[in-house]
C-alpha cells in the first residue's frame, strides 16, 4: 500500500511552477520568513486535502470489499482527467501559449515575473502572500487523489493508514520543504544552484510537468482498466 501510494505521490510532487515560486521567495528581501510561510501554506493544503479525500472515500464505502469495481472505476476516471490535462498542456506549449492567457515562445525566459495570479503573489514577496501561494499551488491533482485513494481503500490498521498518509503528504510537498531545508543548511550554495536551474525551469518547466501528468494518467488508466476488467 505505502509503496503504491508513494509512487503516485512522487508524480504529484513534480511541480516546476511551485519550485520556480520557491526560487523567487528565496531570492526576496526576507527569504527565510517568506519561504517558511510558503511551506506552511503548502503543508496545510496538502494535509487538509489528504485527510478530506481519505474521509470522503471511506465515508462513501469505497474501502469495502464489495466496492472493488467503483474503486477501480474512480482510478480510471482520475487517469482520464490526468491524461486529458496533460494533452491540453502539451498542445498549448506546442502552439506557443504560456498557459497564463498570453502567447509567446519563451514564457518568463528573460527574467520577467510570471503573469496572472502567481505573478501578483510573487511580485512583491511577503509572508502573507507566500502563504497564499502555497495554498493555491498545492491544490490536489489527480495523481495526489489517486495516492490517497490507495490508502483509503486499503484494509489497513489505523497506524498503517496514518503512516501511509504522512508519507504521501511529505512526498507530495517535497518541492516546497526540501529547498527550504537545504537553504537553511547551506544558503549560498542553495541559492546559487536554484538560480542556475531557474532558466531551465522557466523554459521547460511546464513541459516537464505535462509529461509527468501524462505518465501518471497512463498508469492510472492502465491500473483502473485492469481492475475493472478483473471485477467483471
N, CA, C and O of each residue as an XYZ file, in Angstrom:
928
protein
N       0.823     -1.207      0.000
C       0.000      0.000      0.000
C       0.865      1.269      0.000
O       0.649      2.171     -0.808
N       1.834      1.329      0.902
C       2.653      2.528      1.018
C       3.472      2.763     -0.250
O       3.604      3.893     -0.722
N       4.023      1.661     -0.796
C       4.849      1.799     -1.998
C       4.026      2.340     -3.170
O       4.481      3.229     -3.891
N       2.821      1.806     -3.361
C       1.978      2.253     -4.470
C       1.530      3.694     -4.265
O       1.547      4.488     -5.206
N       1.132      4.039     -3.049
C       0.715      5.407     -2.756
C       1.879      6.383     -2.928
O       1.697      7.490     -3.433
N       3.071      5.967     -2.507
C       4.255      6.818     -2.647
C       4.587      7.060     -4.114
O       5.033      8.147     -4.481
N       4.370      6.048     -4.956
C       4.630      6.218     -6.384
C       3.761      7.291     -6.993
O       4.250      8.130     -7.749
N       2.467      7.278     -6.672
C       1.573      8.323     -7.169
C       1.927      9.682     -6.557
O       1.808     10.713     -7.219
N       2.364      9.680     -5.289
C       2.734     10.934     -4.624
C       3.950     11.570     -5.290
O       4.036     12.794     -5.383
N       4.895     10.744     -5.755
C       6.073     11.273     -6.453
C       5.646     12.002     -7.723
O       6.156     13.081     -8.025
N       4.707     11.411     -8.468
C       4.196     12.078     -9.665
C       3.477     13.379     -9.301
O       3.580     14.376    -10.016
N       2.747     13.357     -8.182
C       2.040     14.563     -7.742
C       3.004     15.664     -7.317
O       2.684     16.849     -7.402
N       4.193     15.261     -6.856
C       5.163     16.240     -6.351
C       5.860     17.019     -7.458
O       6.454     18.064     -7.192
N       5.799     16.533     -8.688
C       6.513     17.197     -9.786
C       5.758     18.453    -10.187
O       4.766     18.388    -10.913
N       6.230     19.583     -9.714
C       5.594     20.868     -9.986
C       6.662     21.939    -10.197
O       7.063     22.611     -9.247
N       7.123     22.100    -11.435
C       8.127     23.138    -11.709
C       7.674     24.535    -11.325
O       8.486     25.358    -10.899
N       6.381     24.811    -11.471
C       5.873     26.137    -11.091
C       6.071     26.381     -9.595
O       6.496     27.463     -9.190
N       5.763     25.376     -8.777
C       5.943     25.512     -7.331
C       7.404     25.725     -6.978
O       7.718     26.496     -6.071
N       8.298     25.051     -7.685
C       9.731     25.231     -7.432
C      10.194     26.604     -7.894
O      11.009     27.239     -7.226
N       9.686     27.066     -9.023
C      10.049     28.386     -9.522
C       9.629     29.474     -8.536
O      10.367     30.434     -8.314
N       8.459     29.324     -7.954
C       7.982     30.282     -6.953
C       8.889     30.256     -5.726
O       9.181     31.304     -5.152
N       9.338     29.067     -5.320
C      10.257     28.986     -4.185
C      11.566     29.700     -4.491
O      12.136     30.354     -3.617
N      12.048     29.578     -5.732
C      13.268     30.290     -6.133
C      13.097     31.780     -5.915
O      13.994     32.447     -5.399
N      11.941     32.303     -6.310
C      11.673     33.740     -6.152
C      11.614     34.139     -4.685
O      12.126     35.191     -4.303
N      10.994     33.306     -3.869
C      10.873     33.637     -2.455
C      12.231     33.580     -1.745
O      12.504     34.397     -0.866
N      13.069     32.635     -2.117
C      14.392     32.544     -1.505
C      15.309     33.681     -1.962
O      16.329     33.951     -1.328
N      14.950     34.336     -3.044
C      15.714     35.485     -3.509
C      15.126     36.807     -3.069
O      15.583     37.860     -3.514
N      14.120     36.780     -2.203
C      13.458     38.004     -1.751
C      14.241     38.678     -0.634
O      15.278     38.178     -0.196
N      13.735     39.817     -0.180
C      14.414     40.581      0.869
C      14.400     39.859      2.209
O      15.318     40.021      3.014
N      13.369     39.069      2.451
C      13.246     38.329      3.708
C      13.032     36.847      3.380
O      11.934     36.324      3.573
N      14.068     36.173      2.889
C      13.877     34.837      2.322
C      13.402     33.786      3.316
O      12.556     32.961      2.971
N      13.915     33.793      4.524
C      13.551     32.730      5.468
C      12.078     32.796      5.850
O      11.377     31.787      5.786
N      11.607     33.963      6.243
C      10.214     34.101      6.655
C       9.266     33.865      5.484
O       8.224     33.229      5.642
N       9.629     34.380      4.305
C       8.765     34.237      3.135
C       8.685     32.784      2.693
O       7.598     32.271      2.428
N       9.844     32.113      2.612
C       9.855     30.715      2.202
C       9.167     29.821      3.229
O       8.487     28.862      2.865
N       9.344     30.133      4.508
C       8.703     29.352      5.557
C       7.182     29.475      5.471
O       6.469     28.489      5.656
N       6.683     30.676      5.191
C       5.245     30.876      5.038
C       4.714     30.102      3.839
O       3.615     29.549      3.880
N       5.503     30.069      2.776
C       5.127     29.313      1.577
C       5.012     27.823      1.898
O       4.048     27.169      1.499
N       5.992     27.295      2.613
C       5.972     25.888      3.003
C       4.790     25.610      3.931
O       4.147     24.566      3.823
N       4.504     26.540      4.841
C       3.381     26.359      5.759
C       2.063     26.259      4.990
O       1.228     25.406      5.291
N       1.879     27.132      3.995
C       0.672     27.074      3.181
C       0.583     25.779      2.403
O      -0.483     25.170      2.312
N       1.712     25.356      1.839
C       1.744     24.114      1.067
C       1.416     22.908      1.945
O       0.628     22.049      1.549
N       2.012     22.839      3.132
C       1.778     21.708      4.023
C       0.340     21.701      4.537
O      -0.280     20.643      4.647
N      -0.186     22.883      4.849
C      -1.558     22.963      5.344
C      -2.536     22.448      4.292
O      -3.406     21.634      4.601
N      -2.400     22.917      3.056
C      -3.291     22.466      1.992
C      -3.148     20.970      1.745
O      -4.146     20.272      1.565
N      -1.915     20.475      1.736
C      -1.678     19.060      1.468
C      -2.281     18.174      2.549
O      -2.914     17.162      2.249
N      -2.082     18.558      3.806
C      -2.638     17.768      4.922
C      -4.164     17.796      4.893
O      -4.809     16.755      5.012
N      -4.736     18.984      4.735
C      -6.204     19.109      4.725
C      -6.823     18.295      3.601
O      -7.822     17.606      3.810
N      -6.238     18.366      2.407
C      -6.788     17.635      1.279
C      -6.604     16.131      1.433
O      -7.478     15.356      1.042
N      -5.479     15.713      1.996
C      -5.254     14.278      2.208
C      -6.292     13.712      3.170
O      -6.887     12.666      2.908
N      -6.505     14.403      4.279
C      -7.487     13.936      5.266
C      -8.895     13.990      4.690
O      -9.688     13.073      4.901
N      -9.211     15.059      3.964
C     -10.551     15.206      3.389
C     -10.852     14.103      2.388
O     -11.915     13.486      2.443
N      -9.913     13.848      1.465
C     -10.122     12.800      0.464
C     -10.258     11.440      1.139
O     -11.112     10.638      0.760
N      -9.421     11.181      2.133
C      -9.489      9.912      2.858
C     -10.862      9.718      3.497
O     -11.471      8.656      3.361
N     -11.344     10.743      4.193
C     -12.629     10.638      4.884
C     -13.790     10.509      3.905
O     -14.734      9.756      4.147
N     -13.718     11.246      2.801
C     -14.797     11.175      1.806
C     -14.868      9.785      1.185
O     -15.950      9.208      1.077
N     -13.728      9.247      0.778
C     -13.713      7.938      0.131
C     -14.158      6.835      1.086
O     -14.854      5.902      0.684
N     -13.759      6.943      2.338
C     -14.208      5.941      3.308
C     -15.659      6.182      3.709
O     -16.386      5.247      4.044
N     -16.065      7.431      3.671
C     -17.452      7.743      4.007
C     -18.446      7.169      3.013
O     -19.565      6.813      3.384
N     -18.036      7.077      1.734
C     -18.939      6.505      0.726
C     -18.711      5.003      0.551
O     -19.300      4.378     -0.332
N     -17.851      4.428      1.400
C     -17.690      2.983      1.462
C     -16.790      2.358      0.429
O     -16.902      1.159      0.171
N     -15.884      3.134     -0.185
C     -15.018      2.558     -1.212
C     -13.967      1.604     -0.637
O     -13.288      0.901     -1.386
N     -13.836      1.581      0.678
C     -12.892      0.649      1.290
C     -13.513     -0.723      1.534
O     -12.832     -1.642      1.988
N     -14.788     -0.863      1.237
C     -15.460     -2.144      1.429
C     -15.119     -3.111      0.289
O     -15.005     -2.682     -0.859
N     -14.956     -4.397      0.581
C     -14.598     -5.377     -0.457
C     -15.568     -5.391     -1.634
O     -15.147     -5.601     -2.772
N     -16.845     -5.173     -1.385
C     -17.837     -5.221     -2.465
C     -17.749     -4.020     -3.407
O     -18.396     -4.001     -4.454
N     -16.937     -3.007     -3.030
C     -16.819     -1.807     -3.846
C     -15.588     -1.829     -4.751
O     -15.083     -0.776     -5.141
N     -15.107     -3.023     -5.083
C     -13.915     -3.140     -5.933
C     -14.102     -2.428     -7.278
O     -13.226     -1.684     -7.720
N     -15.239     -2.660     -7.916
C     -15.485     -2.061     -9.234
C     -15.494     -0.528     -9.169
O     -14.816      0.107     -9.978
N     -16.237      0.092     -8.238
C     -16.193      1.564     -8.131
C     -14.804      2.097     -7.798
O     -14.428      3.174     -8.262
N     -14.033      1.348     -6.993
C     -12.682      1.790     -6.643
C     -11.830      1.946     -7.894
O     -11.201      2.981     -8.110
N     -11.820      0.914     -8.703
C     -11.015      0.964     -9.913
C     -11.626      1.886    -10.962
O     -10.914      2.454    -11.790
N     -12.935      2.032    -10.923
C     -13.582      2.986    -11.822
C     -13.147      4.415    -11.517
O     -12.912      5.211    -12.426
N     -13.044      4.730    -10.226
C     -12.564      6.053     -9.832
C     -11.133      6.261    -10.289
O     -10.783      7.330    -10.788
N     -10.305      5.238    -10.118
C      -8.912      5.347    -10.543
C      -8.815      5.537    -12.061
O      -7.978      6.299    -12.543
N      -9.669      4.846    -12.800
C      -9.714      5.009    -14.252
C     -10.127      6.429    -14.613
O      -9.550      7.042    -15.511
N     -11.127      6.947    -13.910
C     -11.574      8.320    -14.170
C     -10.498      9.345    -13.882
O     -10.329     10.303    -14.637
N      -9.762      9.148    -12.784
C      -8.664     10.050    -12.456
C      -7.597     10.013    -13.550
O      -7.014     11.040    -13.894
N      -7.350      8.822    -14.091
C      -6.365      8.694    -15.167
C      -6.786      9.447    -16.413
O      -5.962     10.085    -17.067
N      -8.064      9.373    -16.741
C      -8.578     10.091    -17.914
C      -8.426     11.597    -17.723
O      -8.025     12.311    -18.643
N      -8.751     12.074    -16.520
C      -8.606     13.510    -16.233
C      -7.143     13.933    -16.348
O      -6.840     14.957    -16.962
N      -6.238     13.152    -15.762
C      -4.810     13.473    -15.812
C      -4.298     13.463    -17.248
O      -3.547     14.352    -17.649
N      -4.702     12.461    -18.017
C      -4.250     12.346    -19.400
C      -4.764     13.511    -20.244
O      -4.016     14.086    -21.034
N      -6.027     13.853    -20.079
C      -6.601     14.965    -20.842
C      -5.923     16.284    -20.494
O      -5.638     17.096    -21.375
N      -5.666     16.492    -19.203
C      -4.988     17.723    -18.781
C      -3.587     17.812    -19.362
O      -3.163     18.877    -19.810
N      -2.868     16.695    -19.356
C      -1.512     16.673    -19.910
C      -1.514     16.978    -21.396
O      -0.655     17.716    -21.879
N      -2.468     16.417    -22.128
C      -2.547     16.659    -23.574
C      -2.824     18.123    -23.859
O      -2.232     18.708    -24.767
N      -3.728     18.719    -23.082
C      -4.020     20.150    -23.256
C      -2.779     20.985    -22.992
O      -2.482     21.913    -23.744
N      -2.046     20.660    -21.922
C      -0.825     21.402    -21.586
C       0.215     21.290    -22.694
O       0.852     22.282    -23.049
N       0.389     20.099    -23.239
C       1.378     19.900    -24.293
C       0.971     20.606    -25.572
O       1.822     21.145    -26.279
N      -0.312     20.610    -25.878
C      -0.776     21.308    -27.078
C      -0.601     22.809    -26.945
O      -0.211     23.484    -27.898
N      -0.889     23.324    -25.769
C      -0.725     24.767    -25.550
C       0.736     25.154    -25.652
O       1.082     26.209    -26.183
N       1.588     24.281    -25.133
C       3.022     24.547    -25.217
C       3.494     24.518    -26.673
O       4.283     25.361    -27.101
N       2.997     23.532    -27.423
C       3.381     23.408    -28.823
C       2.909     24.615    -29.636
O       3.596     25.064    -30.553
N       1.722     25.137    -29.287
C       1.176     26.289    -30.003
C       1.793     27.611    -29.566
O       1.470     28.661    -30.120
N       2.688     27.563    -28.567
C       3.371     28.778    -28.134
C       2.683     29.535    -27.042
O       3.114     30.631    -26.682
N       1.599     28.970    -26.490
C       0.913     29.645    -25.396
C       1.570     29.286    -24.088
O       1.989     28.145    -23.889
N       1.664     30.260    -23.186
C       2.392     30.047    -21.934
C       1.521     29.551    -20.806
O       2.014     29.329    -19.700
N       0.228     29.370    -21.059
C      -0.646     28.836    -20.013
C      -1.145     29.879    -19.054
O      -1.794     29.536    -18.066
N      -0.867     31.152    -19.304
C      -1.341     32.202    -18.421
C      -2.122     33.248    -19.201
O      -2.192     34.412    -18.806
N      -2.708     32.819    -20.313
C      -3.590     33.705    -21.042
C      -2.893     34.496    -22.117
O      -3.543     35.292    -22.795
N      -1.596     34.318    -22.307
C      -0.890     35.070    -23.324
C      -0.207     34.147    -24.285
O      -0.312     32.927    -24.165
N       0.502     34.719    -25.251
C       1.245     33.925    -26.208
C       2.691     34.356    -26.171
O       3.016     35.499    -25.848
N       3.553     33.411    -26.511
C       4.970     33.723    -26.528
C       5.761     32.452    -26.385
O       5.462     31.624    -25.525
N       6.744     32.292    -27.196
C       7.501     31.045    -27.196
C       8.400     30.888    -26.002
O       8.839     29.771    -25.727
N       8.701     31.949    -25.274
C       9.628     31.844    -24.147
C       9.016     32.479    -22.913
O       9.393     33.594    -22.551
N       8.081     31.803    -22.254
C       7.448     32.363    -21.082
C       8.445     32.621    -19.977
O       9.166     31.712    -19.565
N       8.495     33.842    -19.495
C       9.360     34.265    -18.390
C      10.826     33.966    -18.668
O      11.599     33.765    -17.732
N      11.226     33.933    -19.945
C      12.584     33.497    -20.252
C      13.624     34.563    -20.006
O      14.811     34.249    -19.920
N      13.227     35.790    -19.894
C      14.197     36.866    -19.769
C      14.149     37.531    -18.407
O      14.385     38.732    -18.277
N      13.836     36.726    -17.384
C      13.843     37.260    -16.029
C      12.564     37.985    -15.667
O      12.503     38.640    -14.627
N      11.511     37.881    -16.522
C      10.257     38.526    -16.222
C       9.538     37.755    -15.129
O       9.764     36.559    -14.946
N       8.675     38.445    -14.409
C       7.878     37.790    -13.397
C       6.750     37.018    -14.070
O       6.283     37.432    -15.131
N       6.292     35.891    -13.478
C       5.138     35.189    -14.020
C       3.932     36.116    -14.059
O       3.809     37.027    -13.240
N       3.045     35.876    -15.019
C       1.859     36.690    -15.144
C       0.723     36.082    -14.351
O       0.874     35.009    -13.766
N      -0.428     36.767    -14.327
C      -1.612     36.244    -13.677
C      -1.526     36.262    -12.167
O      -0.805     37.060    -11.569
N      -2.298     35.341    -11.556
C      -2.396     35.306    -10.093
C      -1.049     35.050     -9.439
O      -0.695     35.721     -8.469
N      -0.291     34.086     -9.956
C       1.012     33.776     -9.372
C       1.946     34.972     -9.490
O       2.744     35.227     -8.589
N       1.854     35.697    -10.579
C       2.660     36.905    -10.723
C       2.342     37.933     -9.651
O       3.242     38.596     -9.133
N       1.060     38.067     -9.316
C       0.673     39.027     -8.258
C       1.146     38.547     -6.890
O       1.524     39.356     -6.042
N       1.125     37.246     -6.676
C       1.550     36.713     -5.380
C       3.055     36.791     -5.177
O       3.528     36.884     -4.044
N       3.810     36.753     -6.275
C       5.272     36.748     -6.171
C       5.907     38.076     -6.557
O       7.118     38.248     -6.423
N       5.100     39.016     -7.035
C       5.654     40.298     -7.481
C       6.359     41.050     -6.365
O       7.447     41.591     -6.562
N       5.736     41.082     -5.196
C       6.334     41.712     -4.011
C       6.276     40.699     -2.879
O       5.351     40.731     -2.067
N       7.245     39.808     -2.815
C       7.183     38.686     -1.870
C       7.049     39.130     -0.420
O       7.879     39.878      0.097
N       5.996     38.657      0.221
C       5.770     38.869      1.646
C       5.228     37.571      2.230
O       4.617     36.784      1.506
N       5.437     37.328      3.531
C       4.990     36.069      4.124
C       3.507     35.773      3.903
O       3.147     34.632      3.612
N       2.647     36.774      4.033
C       1.215     36.536      3.846
C       0.884     36.065      2.439
O       0.115     35.121      2.259
N       1.464     36.723      1.446
C       1.238     36.331      0.060
C       1.891     34.985     -0.243
O       1.361     34.196     -1.026
N       3.034     34.725      0.376
C       3.706     33.442      0.182
C       2.852     32.302      0.738
O       2.776     31.230      0.138
N       2.219     32.535      1.870
C       1.325     31.524      2.443
C       0.172     31.238      1.486
O      -0.198     30.083      1.279
N      -0.397     32.299      0.900
C      -1.491     32.125     -0.065
C      -1.010     31.373     -1.303
O      -1.733     30.539     -1.847
N       0.206     31.668     -1.743
C       0.763     30.969     -2.902
C       0.906     29.478     -2.616
O       0.630     28.651     -3.484
N       1.334     29.130     -1.406
C       1.445     27.731     -1.029
C       0.099     27.029     -1.047
O      -0.007     25.887     -1.495
N      -0.927     27.713     -0.561
C      -2.281     27.150     -0.575
C      -2.738     26.876     -2.008
O      -3.254     25.800     -2.309
N      -2.544     27.860     -2.884
C      -3.043     27.761     -4.260
C      -2.282     26.728     -5.074
O      -2.885     25.914     -5.774
N      -0.960     26.761     -4.985
C      -0.146     25.884     -5.826
C      -0.197     24.425     -5.395
O       0.173     23.543     -6.169
N      -0.643     24.157     -4.185
C      -0.684     22.778     -3.713
C      -2.111     22.253     -3.580
O      -2.392     21.372     -2.768
N      -3.005     22.812     -4.394
C      -4.317     22.197     -4.534
C      -4.130     20.787     -5.096
O      -3.190     20.558     -5.858
N      -4.986     19.848     -4.745
C      -4.753     18.451     -5.127
C      -4.867     18.200     -6.628
O      -5.732     18.753     -7.307
N      -3.981     17.362     -7.118
C      -4.018     16.929     -8.516
C      -4.638     15.536     -8.585
O      -4.925     14.923     -7.557
N      -4.842     15.043     -9.803
C      -5.417     13.708     -9.972
C      -4.511     12.637     -9.380
O      -4.989     11.680     -8.772
N      -3.199     12.801     -9.559
C      -2.271     11.803     -9.028
C      -2.222     11.839     -7.498
O      -2.013     10.809     -6.858
N      -2.415     13.020     -6.917
C      -2.468     13.122     -5.459
C      -3.707     12.403     -4.926
O      -3.626     11.652     -3.954
N      -4.850     12.635     -5.566
C      -6.079     11.945     -5.149
C      -5.915     10.437     -5.293
O      -6.382      9.670     -4.451
N      -5.244     10.018     -6.368
C      -5.005      8.584     -6.559
C      -4.138      8.009     -5.444
O      -4.374      6.890     -4.987
N      -3.135      8.770     -5.006
C      -2.270      8.315     -3.923
C      -3.069      8.116     -2.638
O      -2.895      7.117     -1.940
N      -3.941      9.067     -2.333
C      -4.762      8.950     -1.121
C      -5.791      7.842     -1.285
O      -6.138      7.165     -0.317
N      -6.282      7.655     -2.512
C      -7.271      6.604     -2.741
C      -6.704      5.221     -2.458
O      -7.404      4.351     -1.940
N      -5.443      5.019     -2.796
C      -4.798      3.733     -2.495
C      -4.873      3.451     -0.997
O      -5.128      2.320     -0.583
N      -4.651      4.476     -0.197
C      -4.675      4.320      1.262
C      -6.105      4.149      1.764
O      -6.388      3.289      2.598
N      -7.003      4.989      1.237
C      -8.384      4.988      1.724
C      -9.093      3.676      1.460
O      -9.969      3.277      2.228
N      -8.722      2.993      0.373
C      -9.424      1.759      0.006
C      -8.707      0.497      0.471
O      -9.120     -0.615      0.142
N      -7.643      0.671      1.231
C      -6.921     -0.494      1.754
C      -7.473     -0.878      3.122
O      -7.853     -0.016      3.915
N      -7.511     -2.153      3.383
C      -7.950     -2.631      4.697
C      -6.744     -2.662      5.628
O      -6.201     -3.724      5.930
N      -6.342     -1.495      6.070
C      -5.155     -1.376      6.914
C      -5.538     -0.843      8.286
O      -6.609     -0.264      8.472
N      -4.643     -1.050      9.240
C      -4.879     -0.556     10.598
C      -4.781      0.964     10.631
O      -4.318      1.595      9.681
N      -5.224      1.533     11.736
C      -5.171      2.989     11.892
C      -3.722      3.469     11.833
O      -3.428      4.498     11.223
N      -2.821      2.722     12.468
C      -1.405      3.102     12.473
C      -0.822      3.081     11.062
O      -0.140      4.019     10.649
N      -1.097      2.003     10.327
C      -0.585      1.885      8.965
C      -1.177      2.959      8.058
O      -0.486      3.506      7.198
N      -2.452      3.255      8.252
C      -3.101      4.297      7.447
C      -2.483      5.659      7.718
O      -2.215      6.423      6.791
N      -2.258      5.961      8.999
C      -1.652      7.245      9.359
C      -0.241      7.363      8.803
O       0.143      8.419      8.301
N       0.535      6.287      8.889
C       1.896      6.298      8.366
C       1.905      6.489      6.855
O       2.705      7.263      6.329
N       1.024      5.792      6.163
C       0.953      5.924      4.707
C       0.505      7.322      4.309
O       1.033      7.896      3.357
N      -0.463      7.873      5.028
C      -0.949      9.220      4.705
C       0.144     10.257      4.948
O       0.308     11.186      4.158
N       0.889     10.099      6.038
C       2.002     11.020      6.319
C       3.070     10.929      5.228
O       3.656     11.937      4.833
N       3.312      9.719      4.753
C       4.293      9.529      3.677
C       3.858     10.271      2.416
O       4.669     10.943      1.779
N       2.592     10.152      2.057
C       2.065     10.827      0.874
C       2.161     12.341      1.025
O       2.527     13.039      0.080
N       1.834     12.844      2.202
C       1.897     14.295      2.448
C       3.330     14.811      2.303
O       3.572     15.819      1.639
N       4.262     14.118      2.924
C       5.664     14.546      2.885
C       6.205     14.534      1.463
O       6.881     15.473      1.044
N       5.908     13.471      0.719
C       6.416     13.376     -0.652
C       5.742     14.404     -1.554
O       6.409     15.048     -2.364
N       4.441     14.562     -1.422
C       3.700     15.476     -2.297
C       4.145     16.924     -2.138
O       4.116     17.687     -3.104
N       4.556     17.312     -0.931
C       5.002     18.683     -0.666
C       6.517     18.819     -0.726
O       7.072     19.830     -0.295
N       7.180     17.810     -1.258
C       8.650     17.781     -1.298
C       9.241     19.014     -1.966
O      10.251     19.549     -1.508
N       8.617     19.461     -3.041
C       9.155     20.562     -3.835
C       9.132     21.872     -3.057
O       9.786     22.839     -3.449
N       8.379     21.911     -1.953
C       8.333     23.112     -1.115
C       9.319     23.028      0.042
O      10.139     23.926      0.235
N       9.233     21.935      0.817
C      10.029     21.903      2.058
C      11.501     21.558      1.849
O      12.348     22.004      2.623
N      11.826     20.766      0.813
C      13.223     20.375      0.624
C      14.131     21.562      0.278
O      15.207     21.678      0.863
N      13.737     22.455     -0.659
C      14.589     23.621     -0.913
C      14.784     24.498      0.326
O      15.858     25.067      0.526
N      13.733     24.606      1.162
C      13.873     25.413      2.379
C      14.886     24.777      3.333
O      15.720     25.481      3.903
N      14.822     23.467      3.511
C      15.768     22.798      4.409
C      17.204     22.939      3.910
O      18.117     23.197      4.694
N      17.398     22.768      2.595
C      18.754     22.912      2.065
C      19.232     24.360      2.169
O      20.418     24.620      2.373
N      18.299     25.295      2.027
C      18.669     26.709      2.179
C      19.116     27.004      3.614
O      20.106     27.701      3.832
N      18.385     26.473      4.578
C      18.749     26.694      5.976
C      20.097     26.071      6.308
O      20.827     26.585      7.155
N      20.431     24.962      5.643
C      21.711     24.288      5.897
C      22.860     24.951      5.156
O      23.906     25.225      5.745
N      22.672     25.211      3.865
C      23.726     25.823      3.036
C      23.086     26.897      2.148
O      22.838     26.649      0.968
N      22.820     28.072      2.696
C      22.063     29.095      1.970
C      22.692     29.540      0.655
O      22.005     29.599     -0.365
N      23.971     29.851      0.660
C      24.596     30.377     -0.555
C      24.607     29.336     -1.670
O      24.289     29.647     -2.817
N      24.970     28.114     -1.335
C      25.014     27.050     -2.344
C      23.623     26.753     -2.898
O      23.462     26.505     -4.093
N      22.615     26.781     -2.015
C      21.248     26.507     -2.459
C      20.752     27.578     -3.412
O      20.186     27.262     -4.458
N      20.958     28.841     -3.067
C      20.522     29.944     -3.934
C      21.248     29.886     -5.266
O      20.646     30.106     -6.317
N      22.529     29.592     -5.224
C      23.315     29.521     -6.459
C      22.798     28.399     -7.364
O      22.668     28.582     -8.575
N      22.508     27.243     -6.773
C      22.025     26.107     -7.550
C      20.641     26.398     -8.138
O      20.381     26.110     -9.306
N      19.760     26.971     -7.317
C      18.410     27.254     -7.787
C      18.407     28.317     -8.881
O      17.618     28.243     -9.823
N      19.281     29.296     -8.757
C      19.357     30.318     -9.799
C      19.880     29.740    -11.107
O      19.451     30.141    -12.189
N      20.808     28.795    -10.999
C      21.312     28.128    -12.204
C      20.205     27.315    -12.874
O      20.100     27.275    -14.100
N      19.393     26.678    -12.058
C      18.294     25.848    -12.538
C      17.100     26.673    -13.002
O      16.216     26.176    -13.699
N      17.090     27.946    -12.601
C      15.951     28.812    -12.840
C      15.630     28.960    -14.326
O      14.466     28.897    -14.721
N      16.656     29.157    -15.142
C      16.437     29.344    -16.571
C      15.786     28.135    -17.214
O      14.882     28.276    -18.038
N      16.246     26.939    -16.839
C      15.649     25.723    -17.388
C      14.192     25.589    -16.953
O      13.336     25.191    -17.743
N      13.918     25.921    -15.701
C      12.555     25.835    -15.201
C      11.615     26.744    -15.985
O      10.511     26.341    -16.350
N      12.062     27.978    -16.243
C      11.225     28.926    -16.968
C      10.945     28.453    -18.388
O       9.847     28.643    -18.910
N      11.945     27.835    -19.009
C      11.804     27.437    -20.405
C      11.095     26.091    -20.578
O      10.348     25.901    -21.537
N      11.330     25.159    -19.651
C      10.858     23.795    -19.871
C      10.004     23.238    -18.733
O       9.572     22.087    -18.799
N       9.755     24.028    -17.701
C       9.053     23.515    -16.528
C       7.671     22.981    -16.828
O       7.307     21.904    -16.355
N       6.892     23.719    -17.608
C       5.522     23.283    -17.904
C       5.504     22.010    -18.741
O       4.631     21.158    -18.573
N       6.467     21.889    -19.635
C       6.542     20.675    -20.441
C       6.862     19.469    -19.565
O       6.270     18.402    -19.729
N       7.799     19.642    -18.634
C       8.147     18.557    -17.723
C       6.951     18.147    -16.868
O       6.710     16.958    -16.657
N       6.204     19.134    -16.377
C       5.021     18.842    -15.569
C       3.966     18.103    -16.388
O       3.307     17.190    -15.890
N       3.814     18.507    -17.649
C       2.834     17.850    -18.516
C       3.191     16.394    -18.763
O       2.317     15.527    -18.740
N       4.486     16.116    -19.002
C       4.909     14.733    -19.235
C       4.743     13.882    -17.981
O       4.392     12.705    -18.070
N       4.993     14.470    -16.813
C       4.784     13.728    -15.560
C       3.302     13.405    -15.375
O       2.947     12.309    -14.940
N       2.439     14.371    -15.712
C       0.999     14.154    -15.607
C       0.538     13.116    -16.624
O      -0.342     12.302    -16.345
N       1.143     13.157    -17.799
C       0.824     12.168    -18.838
C       1.179     10.761    -18.358
O       0.396      9.825    -18.520
N       2.363     10.624    -17.769
C       2.781      9.322    -17.250
C       1.835      8.840    -16.156
O       1.450      7.671    -16.122
N       1.468      9.752    -15.265
C       0.534      9.386    -14.204
C      -0.819      8.969    -14.756
O      -1.427      8.019    -14.263
N      -1.293      9.674    -15.775
C      -2.574      9.329    -16.384
C      -2.552      7.951    -17.013
O      -3.500      7.178    -16.866
N      -1.462      7.640    -17.719
C      -1.348      6.328    -18.358
C      -1.333      5.209    -17.312
O      -1.989      4.181    -17.480
N      -0.580      5.423    -16.234
C      -0.514      4.418    -15.171
C      -1.888      4.220    -14.534
O      -2.309      3.088    -14.297
N      -2.582      5.318    -14.261
C      -3.898      5.232    -13.632
C      -4.925      4.554    -14.541
O      -5.735      3.747    -14.085
N      -4.880      4.891    -15.824
C      -5.816      4.266    -16.763
C      -5.546      2.770    -16.870
O      -6.470      1.957    -16.866
N      -4.263      2.421    -16.966
C      -3.915      1.002    -17.042
C      -4.332      0.240    -15.805
O      -4.906     -0.845    -15.897
N      -4.040      0.814    -14.634
C      -4.378      0.159    -13.371
C      -5.888      0.059    -13.190
O      -6.414     -0.980    -12.792
N      -6.572      1.157    -13.490
C      -8.020      1.159    -13.357
C      -8.704      0.202    -14.314
O      -9.654     -0.486    -13.940
N      -8.218      0.157    -15.562
C      -8.818     -0.736    -16.561
C      -8.635     -2.198    -16.178
O      -9.564     -2.996    -16.302
N      -7.448     -2.547    -15.715
C      -7.202     -3.929    -15.296
C      -8.080     -4.302    -14.099
O      -8.600     -5.414    -14.013
N      -8.232     -3.346    -13.178
C      -9.062     -3.618    -12.013
C     -10.516     -3.805    -12.368
O     -11.167     -4.715    -11.854
N     -11.046     -2.949    -13.250
C     -12.441     -3.069    -13.673
C     -12.653     -4.362    -14.449
O     -13.657     -5.050    -14.264
N     -11.691     -4.689    -15.327
C     -11.810     -5.923    -16.106
C     -11.776     -7.146    -15.202
O     -12.469     -8.133    -15.448
N     -10.957     -7.069    -14.150
C     -10.861     -8.202    -13.225
C     -12.093     -8.372    -12.371
O     -12.361     -9.459    -11.859
N     -12.855     -7.280    -12.214
C     -14.069     -7.347    -11.374
C     -15.256     -7.853    -12.163
O     -16.282     -8.194    -11.575
N     -15.142     -7.910    -13.498
C     -16.264     -8.333    -14.333
C     -16.392     -9.859    -14.303
O     -17.282    -10.416    -14.947
